[in-house]
Amino acid sequence: MAVVSAVALGVCWGTFGVVWVIGAVYNARHAPVTRRRSGLSYGWLLGALAVWLVFRAVPDGDWGSLTLGTSWVRAPGLIILFASTAFTVWARVALGTMWSSSAVAKQGHELRTDGPYAVTRHPIYTGMVGMLLGSALVAGLGPWTVVLVLGIVWVEVKLHTEERLLAEVFGGAYERYRREVPQLVPGLHRTRTR
């Protein structure tokens, strides 16, 4: 099962990386001009550095009882990892040239509300958190627990930056979308007040 887990992690994160690099290269040539930017452009680079530091600073062997090596934990982890990877890639492809590493509004920007964006308002982040959770279950927690927590904090910061920008750019249309579609967790809606 350990070999299957390692292969699954490589395939999922490798697919994620390839799709993001190809998309970034394509967008550099074909994306509409950015008319409004909000937040850090290279926040992902800081996140990658934090992940690298966690894995360098905390060896697997020091996590003792946090390591879960049983198949009853790894099997659901594999399902979550593969499903989340597919959902993330679907959302990235659906967003097309409107995608950016930071919160931006581009020339001719349209509010995306179909496909994965009808499931959650931020399906890329939903998928990424799911990938981190699946990875933690597949790899036996350890450093992945810290990476998962850091990932959730990073997503929360990015979500609020993007939500502010989208509300400013799309006004009432975004407010209606916000009321109808959950932010991050599919099926989870806030209690509505009348």
C-alpha positions as CSV (number, residue, x, y, z in Angstrom):
1,M,0.0,0.0,0.0
2,A,2.9,2.4,0.6
3,V,4.0,2.1,-3.0
4,V,0.5,2.8,-4.2
5,S,0.3,5.8,-1.9
6,A,3.6,7.2,-3.2
7,V,2.5,6.7,-6.8
8,A,-0.9,8.3,-6.1
9,L,0.7,11.3,-4.5
10,G,3.1,11.7,-7.5
11,V,0.4,11.3,-10.1
12,C,-2.0,13.7,-8.4
13,W,0.4,16.4,-7.5
14,G,2.3,16.0,-10.8
15,T,-0.9,16.4,-12.7
16,F,-1.8,19.5,-10.7
17,G,1.7,21.0,-11.4
18,V,1.7,20.2,-15.1
19,V,-1.8,21.7,-15.6
20,W,-0.8,24.8,-13.6
21,V,2.5,25.4,-15.5
22,I,0.9,24.8,-18.9
23,G,-2.0,27.1,-18.0
24,A,0.3,29.8,-16.7
25,V,2.4,29.7,-19.9
26,Y,-0.7,29.8,-22.1
27,N,-2.2,32.6,-20.0
28,A,1.0,34.6,-20.3
29,R,0.4,34.8,-24.1
30,H,-3.4,34.7,-24.5
31,A,-5.1,36.0,-21.3
32,P,-6.9,39.3,-21.5
33,V,-5.2,42.4,-20.0
34,T,-5.5,42.7,-16.2
35,R,-7.5,45.8,-15.3
36,R,-7.6,45.4,-11.6
37,R,-5.3,43.5,-9.2
38,S,-5.7,42.7,-5.5
39,G,-3.4,40.9,-3.3
40,L,0.0,39.2,-3.7
41,S,0.9,37.9,-7.2
42,Y,3.3,35.4,-5.9
43,G,1.6,34.1,-2.8
44,W,1.8,30.6,-4.2
45,L,5.6,30.9,-4.1
46,L,5.5,31.7,-0.4
47,G,3.2,28.7,0.1
48,A,5.6,26.4,-1.7
49,L,8.5,27.7,0.4
50,A,6.5,27.1,3.6
51,V,5.7,23.5,2.5
52,W,9.4,22.9,1.7
53,L,10.4,24.3,5.1
54,V,7.9,22.0,6.9
55,F,9.2,18.9,5.2
56,R,12.9,19.9,5.8
57,A,12.4,20.9,9.4
58,V,10.2,18.1,10.6
59,P,11.4,14.6,9.6
60,D,8.7,11.9,9.2
61,G,10.1,9.7,12.1
62,D,9.5,12.4,14.7
63,W,5.7,12.3,14.4
64,G,5.3,9.0,16.2
65,S,1.6,8.5,17.0
66,L,0.4,10.9,14.4
67,T,1.4,8.6,11.6
68,L,-1.5,6.5,10.4
69,G,-0.3,3.7,8.2
70,T,-3.4,1.5,8.1
71,S,-5.3,0.8,4.8
72,W,-8.7,1.9,6.3
73,V,-7.3,5.4,6.5
74,R,-5.3,5.3,3.2
75,A,-8.1,4.0,1.0
76,P,-10.5,6.9,1.7
77,G,-7.4,9.2,1.4
78,L,-6.8,7.9,-2.1
79,I,-10.4,8.5,-3.1
80,I,-10.4,12.0,-1.7
81,L,-7.0,12.7,-3.3
82,F,-8.1,11.5,-6.8
83,A,-11.5,13.2,-6.6
84,S,-10.1,16.5,-5.4
85,T,-7.4,16.5,-8.0
86,A,-10.0,15.9,-10.8
87,F,-12.2,18.7,-9.3
88,T,-9.3,21.1,-9.1
89,V,-8.2,20.5,-12.7
90,W,-11.8,20.7,-13.9
91,A,-12.1,24.1,-12.2
92,R,-8.8,25.4,-13.5
93,V,-9.7,24.4,-17.1
94,A,-13.2,25.9,-16.8
95,L,-11.8,29.2,-15.6
96,G,-9.5,29.3,-18.7
97,T,-7.7,32.5,-19.4
98,M,-9.5,34.3,-16.5
99,W,-7.3,32.4,-14.0
100,S,-4.5,34.2,-12.2
101,S,-2.3,33.4,-9.2
102,S,-3.6,36.5,-7.5
103,A,-7.1,38.1,-7.3
104,V,-7.5,40.1,-10.5
105,A,-10.2,41.4,-12.8
106,K,-9.3,41.2,-16.5
107,Q,-10.6,43.0,-19.5
108,G,-14.0,41.4,-20.4
109,H,-14.0,39.4,-17.2
110,E,-17.2,37.4,-16.7
111,L,-18.5,36.0,-13.5
112,R,-18.2,32.2,-13.8
113,T,-21.1,30.4,-12.2
114,D,-21.4,27.2,-14.2
115,G,-19.6,23.8,-14.0
116,P,-17.5,23.5,-10.9
117,Y,-18.4,27.1,-10.0
118,A,-22.0,26.0,-9.5
119,V,-20.8,23.6,-6.8
120,T,-18.6,26.0,-4.8
121,R,-17.6,29.7,-5.4
122,H,-14.0,28.7,-5.1
123,P,-13.7,25.2,-6.5
124,I,-9.9,25.4,-7.1
125,Y,-9.4,26.1,-3.4
126,T,-12.0,23.4,-2.5
127,G,-10.0,20.9,-4.6
128,M,-6.6,22.0,-3.2
129,V,-7.8,21.6,0.4
130,G,-9.2,18.2,-0.5
131,M,-5.8,17.3,-2.2
132,L,-4.0,18.2,1.0
133,L,-6.4,16.2,3.2
134,G,-6.2,13.2,0.9
135,S,-2.4,13.5,0.9
136,A,-2.4,13.6,4.7
137,L,-4.5,10.5,4.9
138,V,-2.5,8.6,2.2
139,A,1.0,9.6,3.4
140,G,0.3,9.0,7.1
141,L,-0.3,12.5,8.4
142,G,3.2,13.6,9.7
143,P,4.3,16.8,8.1
144,W,1.2,16.7,5.9
145,T,-0.9,17.7,9.0
146,V,1.1,21.0,9.2
147,V,0.9,21.5,5.4
148,L,-2.9,21.0,5.6
149,V,-3.3,23.6,8.3
150,L,-1.1,26.0,6.5
151,G,-3.0,25.4,3.3
152,I,-6.3,26.1,5.0
153,V,-5.0,29.4,6.4
154,W,-3.6,30.4,3.0
155,V,-6.9,29.5,1.3
156,E,-8.9,31.6,3.9
157,V,-6.6,34.6,3.3
158,K,-7.0,34.2,-0.5
159,L,-10.7,33.7,-0.3
160,H,-11.4,36.9,1.5
161,T,-9.2,38.9,-0.9
162,E,-11.0,37.4,-3.9
163,E,-14.4,37.8,-2.4
164,R,-13.8,41.5,-1.8
165,L,-12.6,42.0,-5.4
166,L,-15.5,40.0,-6.9
167,A,-18.1,41.9,-4.9
168,E,-16.6,45.2,-6.1
169,V,-16.3,44.2,-9.7
170,F,-19.6,42.3,-10.1
171,G,-21.8,44.0,-7.4
172,G,-25.3,42.6,-7.2
173,A,-24.6,39.7,-9.5
174,Y,-21.9,38.4,-7.2
175,E,-24.1,39.0,-4.1
176,R,-26.8,36.8,-5.6
177,Y,-24.2,34.1,-6.5
178,R,-22.8,34.3,-3.0
179,R,-26.3,33.6,-1.5
180,E,-26.9,30.7,-3.8
181,V,-23.5,28.8,-3.9
182,P,-21.4,27.8,-0.9
183,Q,-18.0,29.4,-0.6
184,L,-15.8,26.3,-0.1
185,V,-17.6,23.2,1.1
186,P,-20.1,21.7,-1.4
187,G,-23.6,21.5,0.1
188,L,-22.8,23.8,3.1
189,H,-24.9,26.9,3.1
190,R,-25.2,29.6,5.7
191,T,-28.5,30.0,7.5
192,R,-30.4,32.6,5.6
193,T,-32.1,35.4,7.3
194,R,-35.2,36.9,5.9
